[in-house]
């Protein structure tokens, strides 16, 4: 009963915190930018798709083209945590659930997890929000080294996950809308549009995708997004 009461009280606190952060988020809707200026932090050119065939793009990116998954609704199998955490397992062992990272996250993508096994341990929810490529605020305030101190340059070389395209949900494939919102939003040119007859659909370069979720935030498909981030159990280097 004692543990149940603690869980209920903690859940109510999280709900109140979520409501406060939602109000703040509504006042800051442009936290995940989609302008093309954000895409120039890497030297990688978005002209990868100049050869408009899958084989041509595969040859150009060399590190492989992401598989198109035919799912209606998908969620990451692994909890997603910021760069500098190394892995969720290591992060959850070091984290004291102080919520400092949650409070400073400018996009409100970091949210406390509500479960009995990891109560209040933050994780990234990359559905409506993103993890800005040039932000290390959570790393700067972490008091336990659960999030290691890293620079922006180091962060852009760390892959916390990969973007996955859901063909059935993509408005560019289901109607006559010419949408390339994910391509525009991608900060390092990991998404290119492939021409297929009268339609264009996204091709994801997994070798350069860092899993920031900016493409997800920009996706116009509703109510279910046409792209999501699959988190890595252990972070990888580009």
ABEGO torsion letter per residue (X at the ends): XAAAAAAAAAAAAAAAAAAAAAAAAAABAAABBABAAAAAABABBAAAAABBBAAAAAAAAGAEBBBBBBBABBBBABBBBBBGAGBAAAAAAABAGAGAAAAABAAGABBBBBBAABBGBBBBBBAABBBBAABAAAAAABAAGABBBBBAAAAAABBABBBBBBAAABAAAABABBBAAAAAABAAGABBBBBBEABBBBBBBAAABAGAGAAAAABABOABBABBBBBBABBBBX
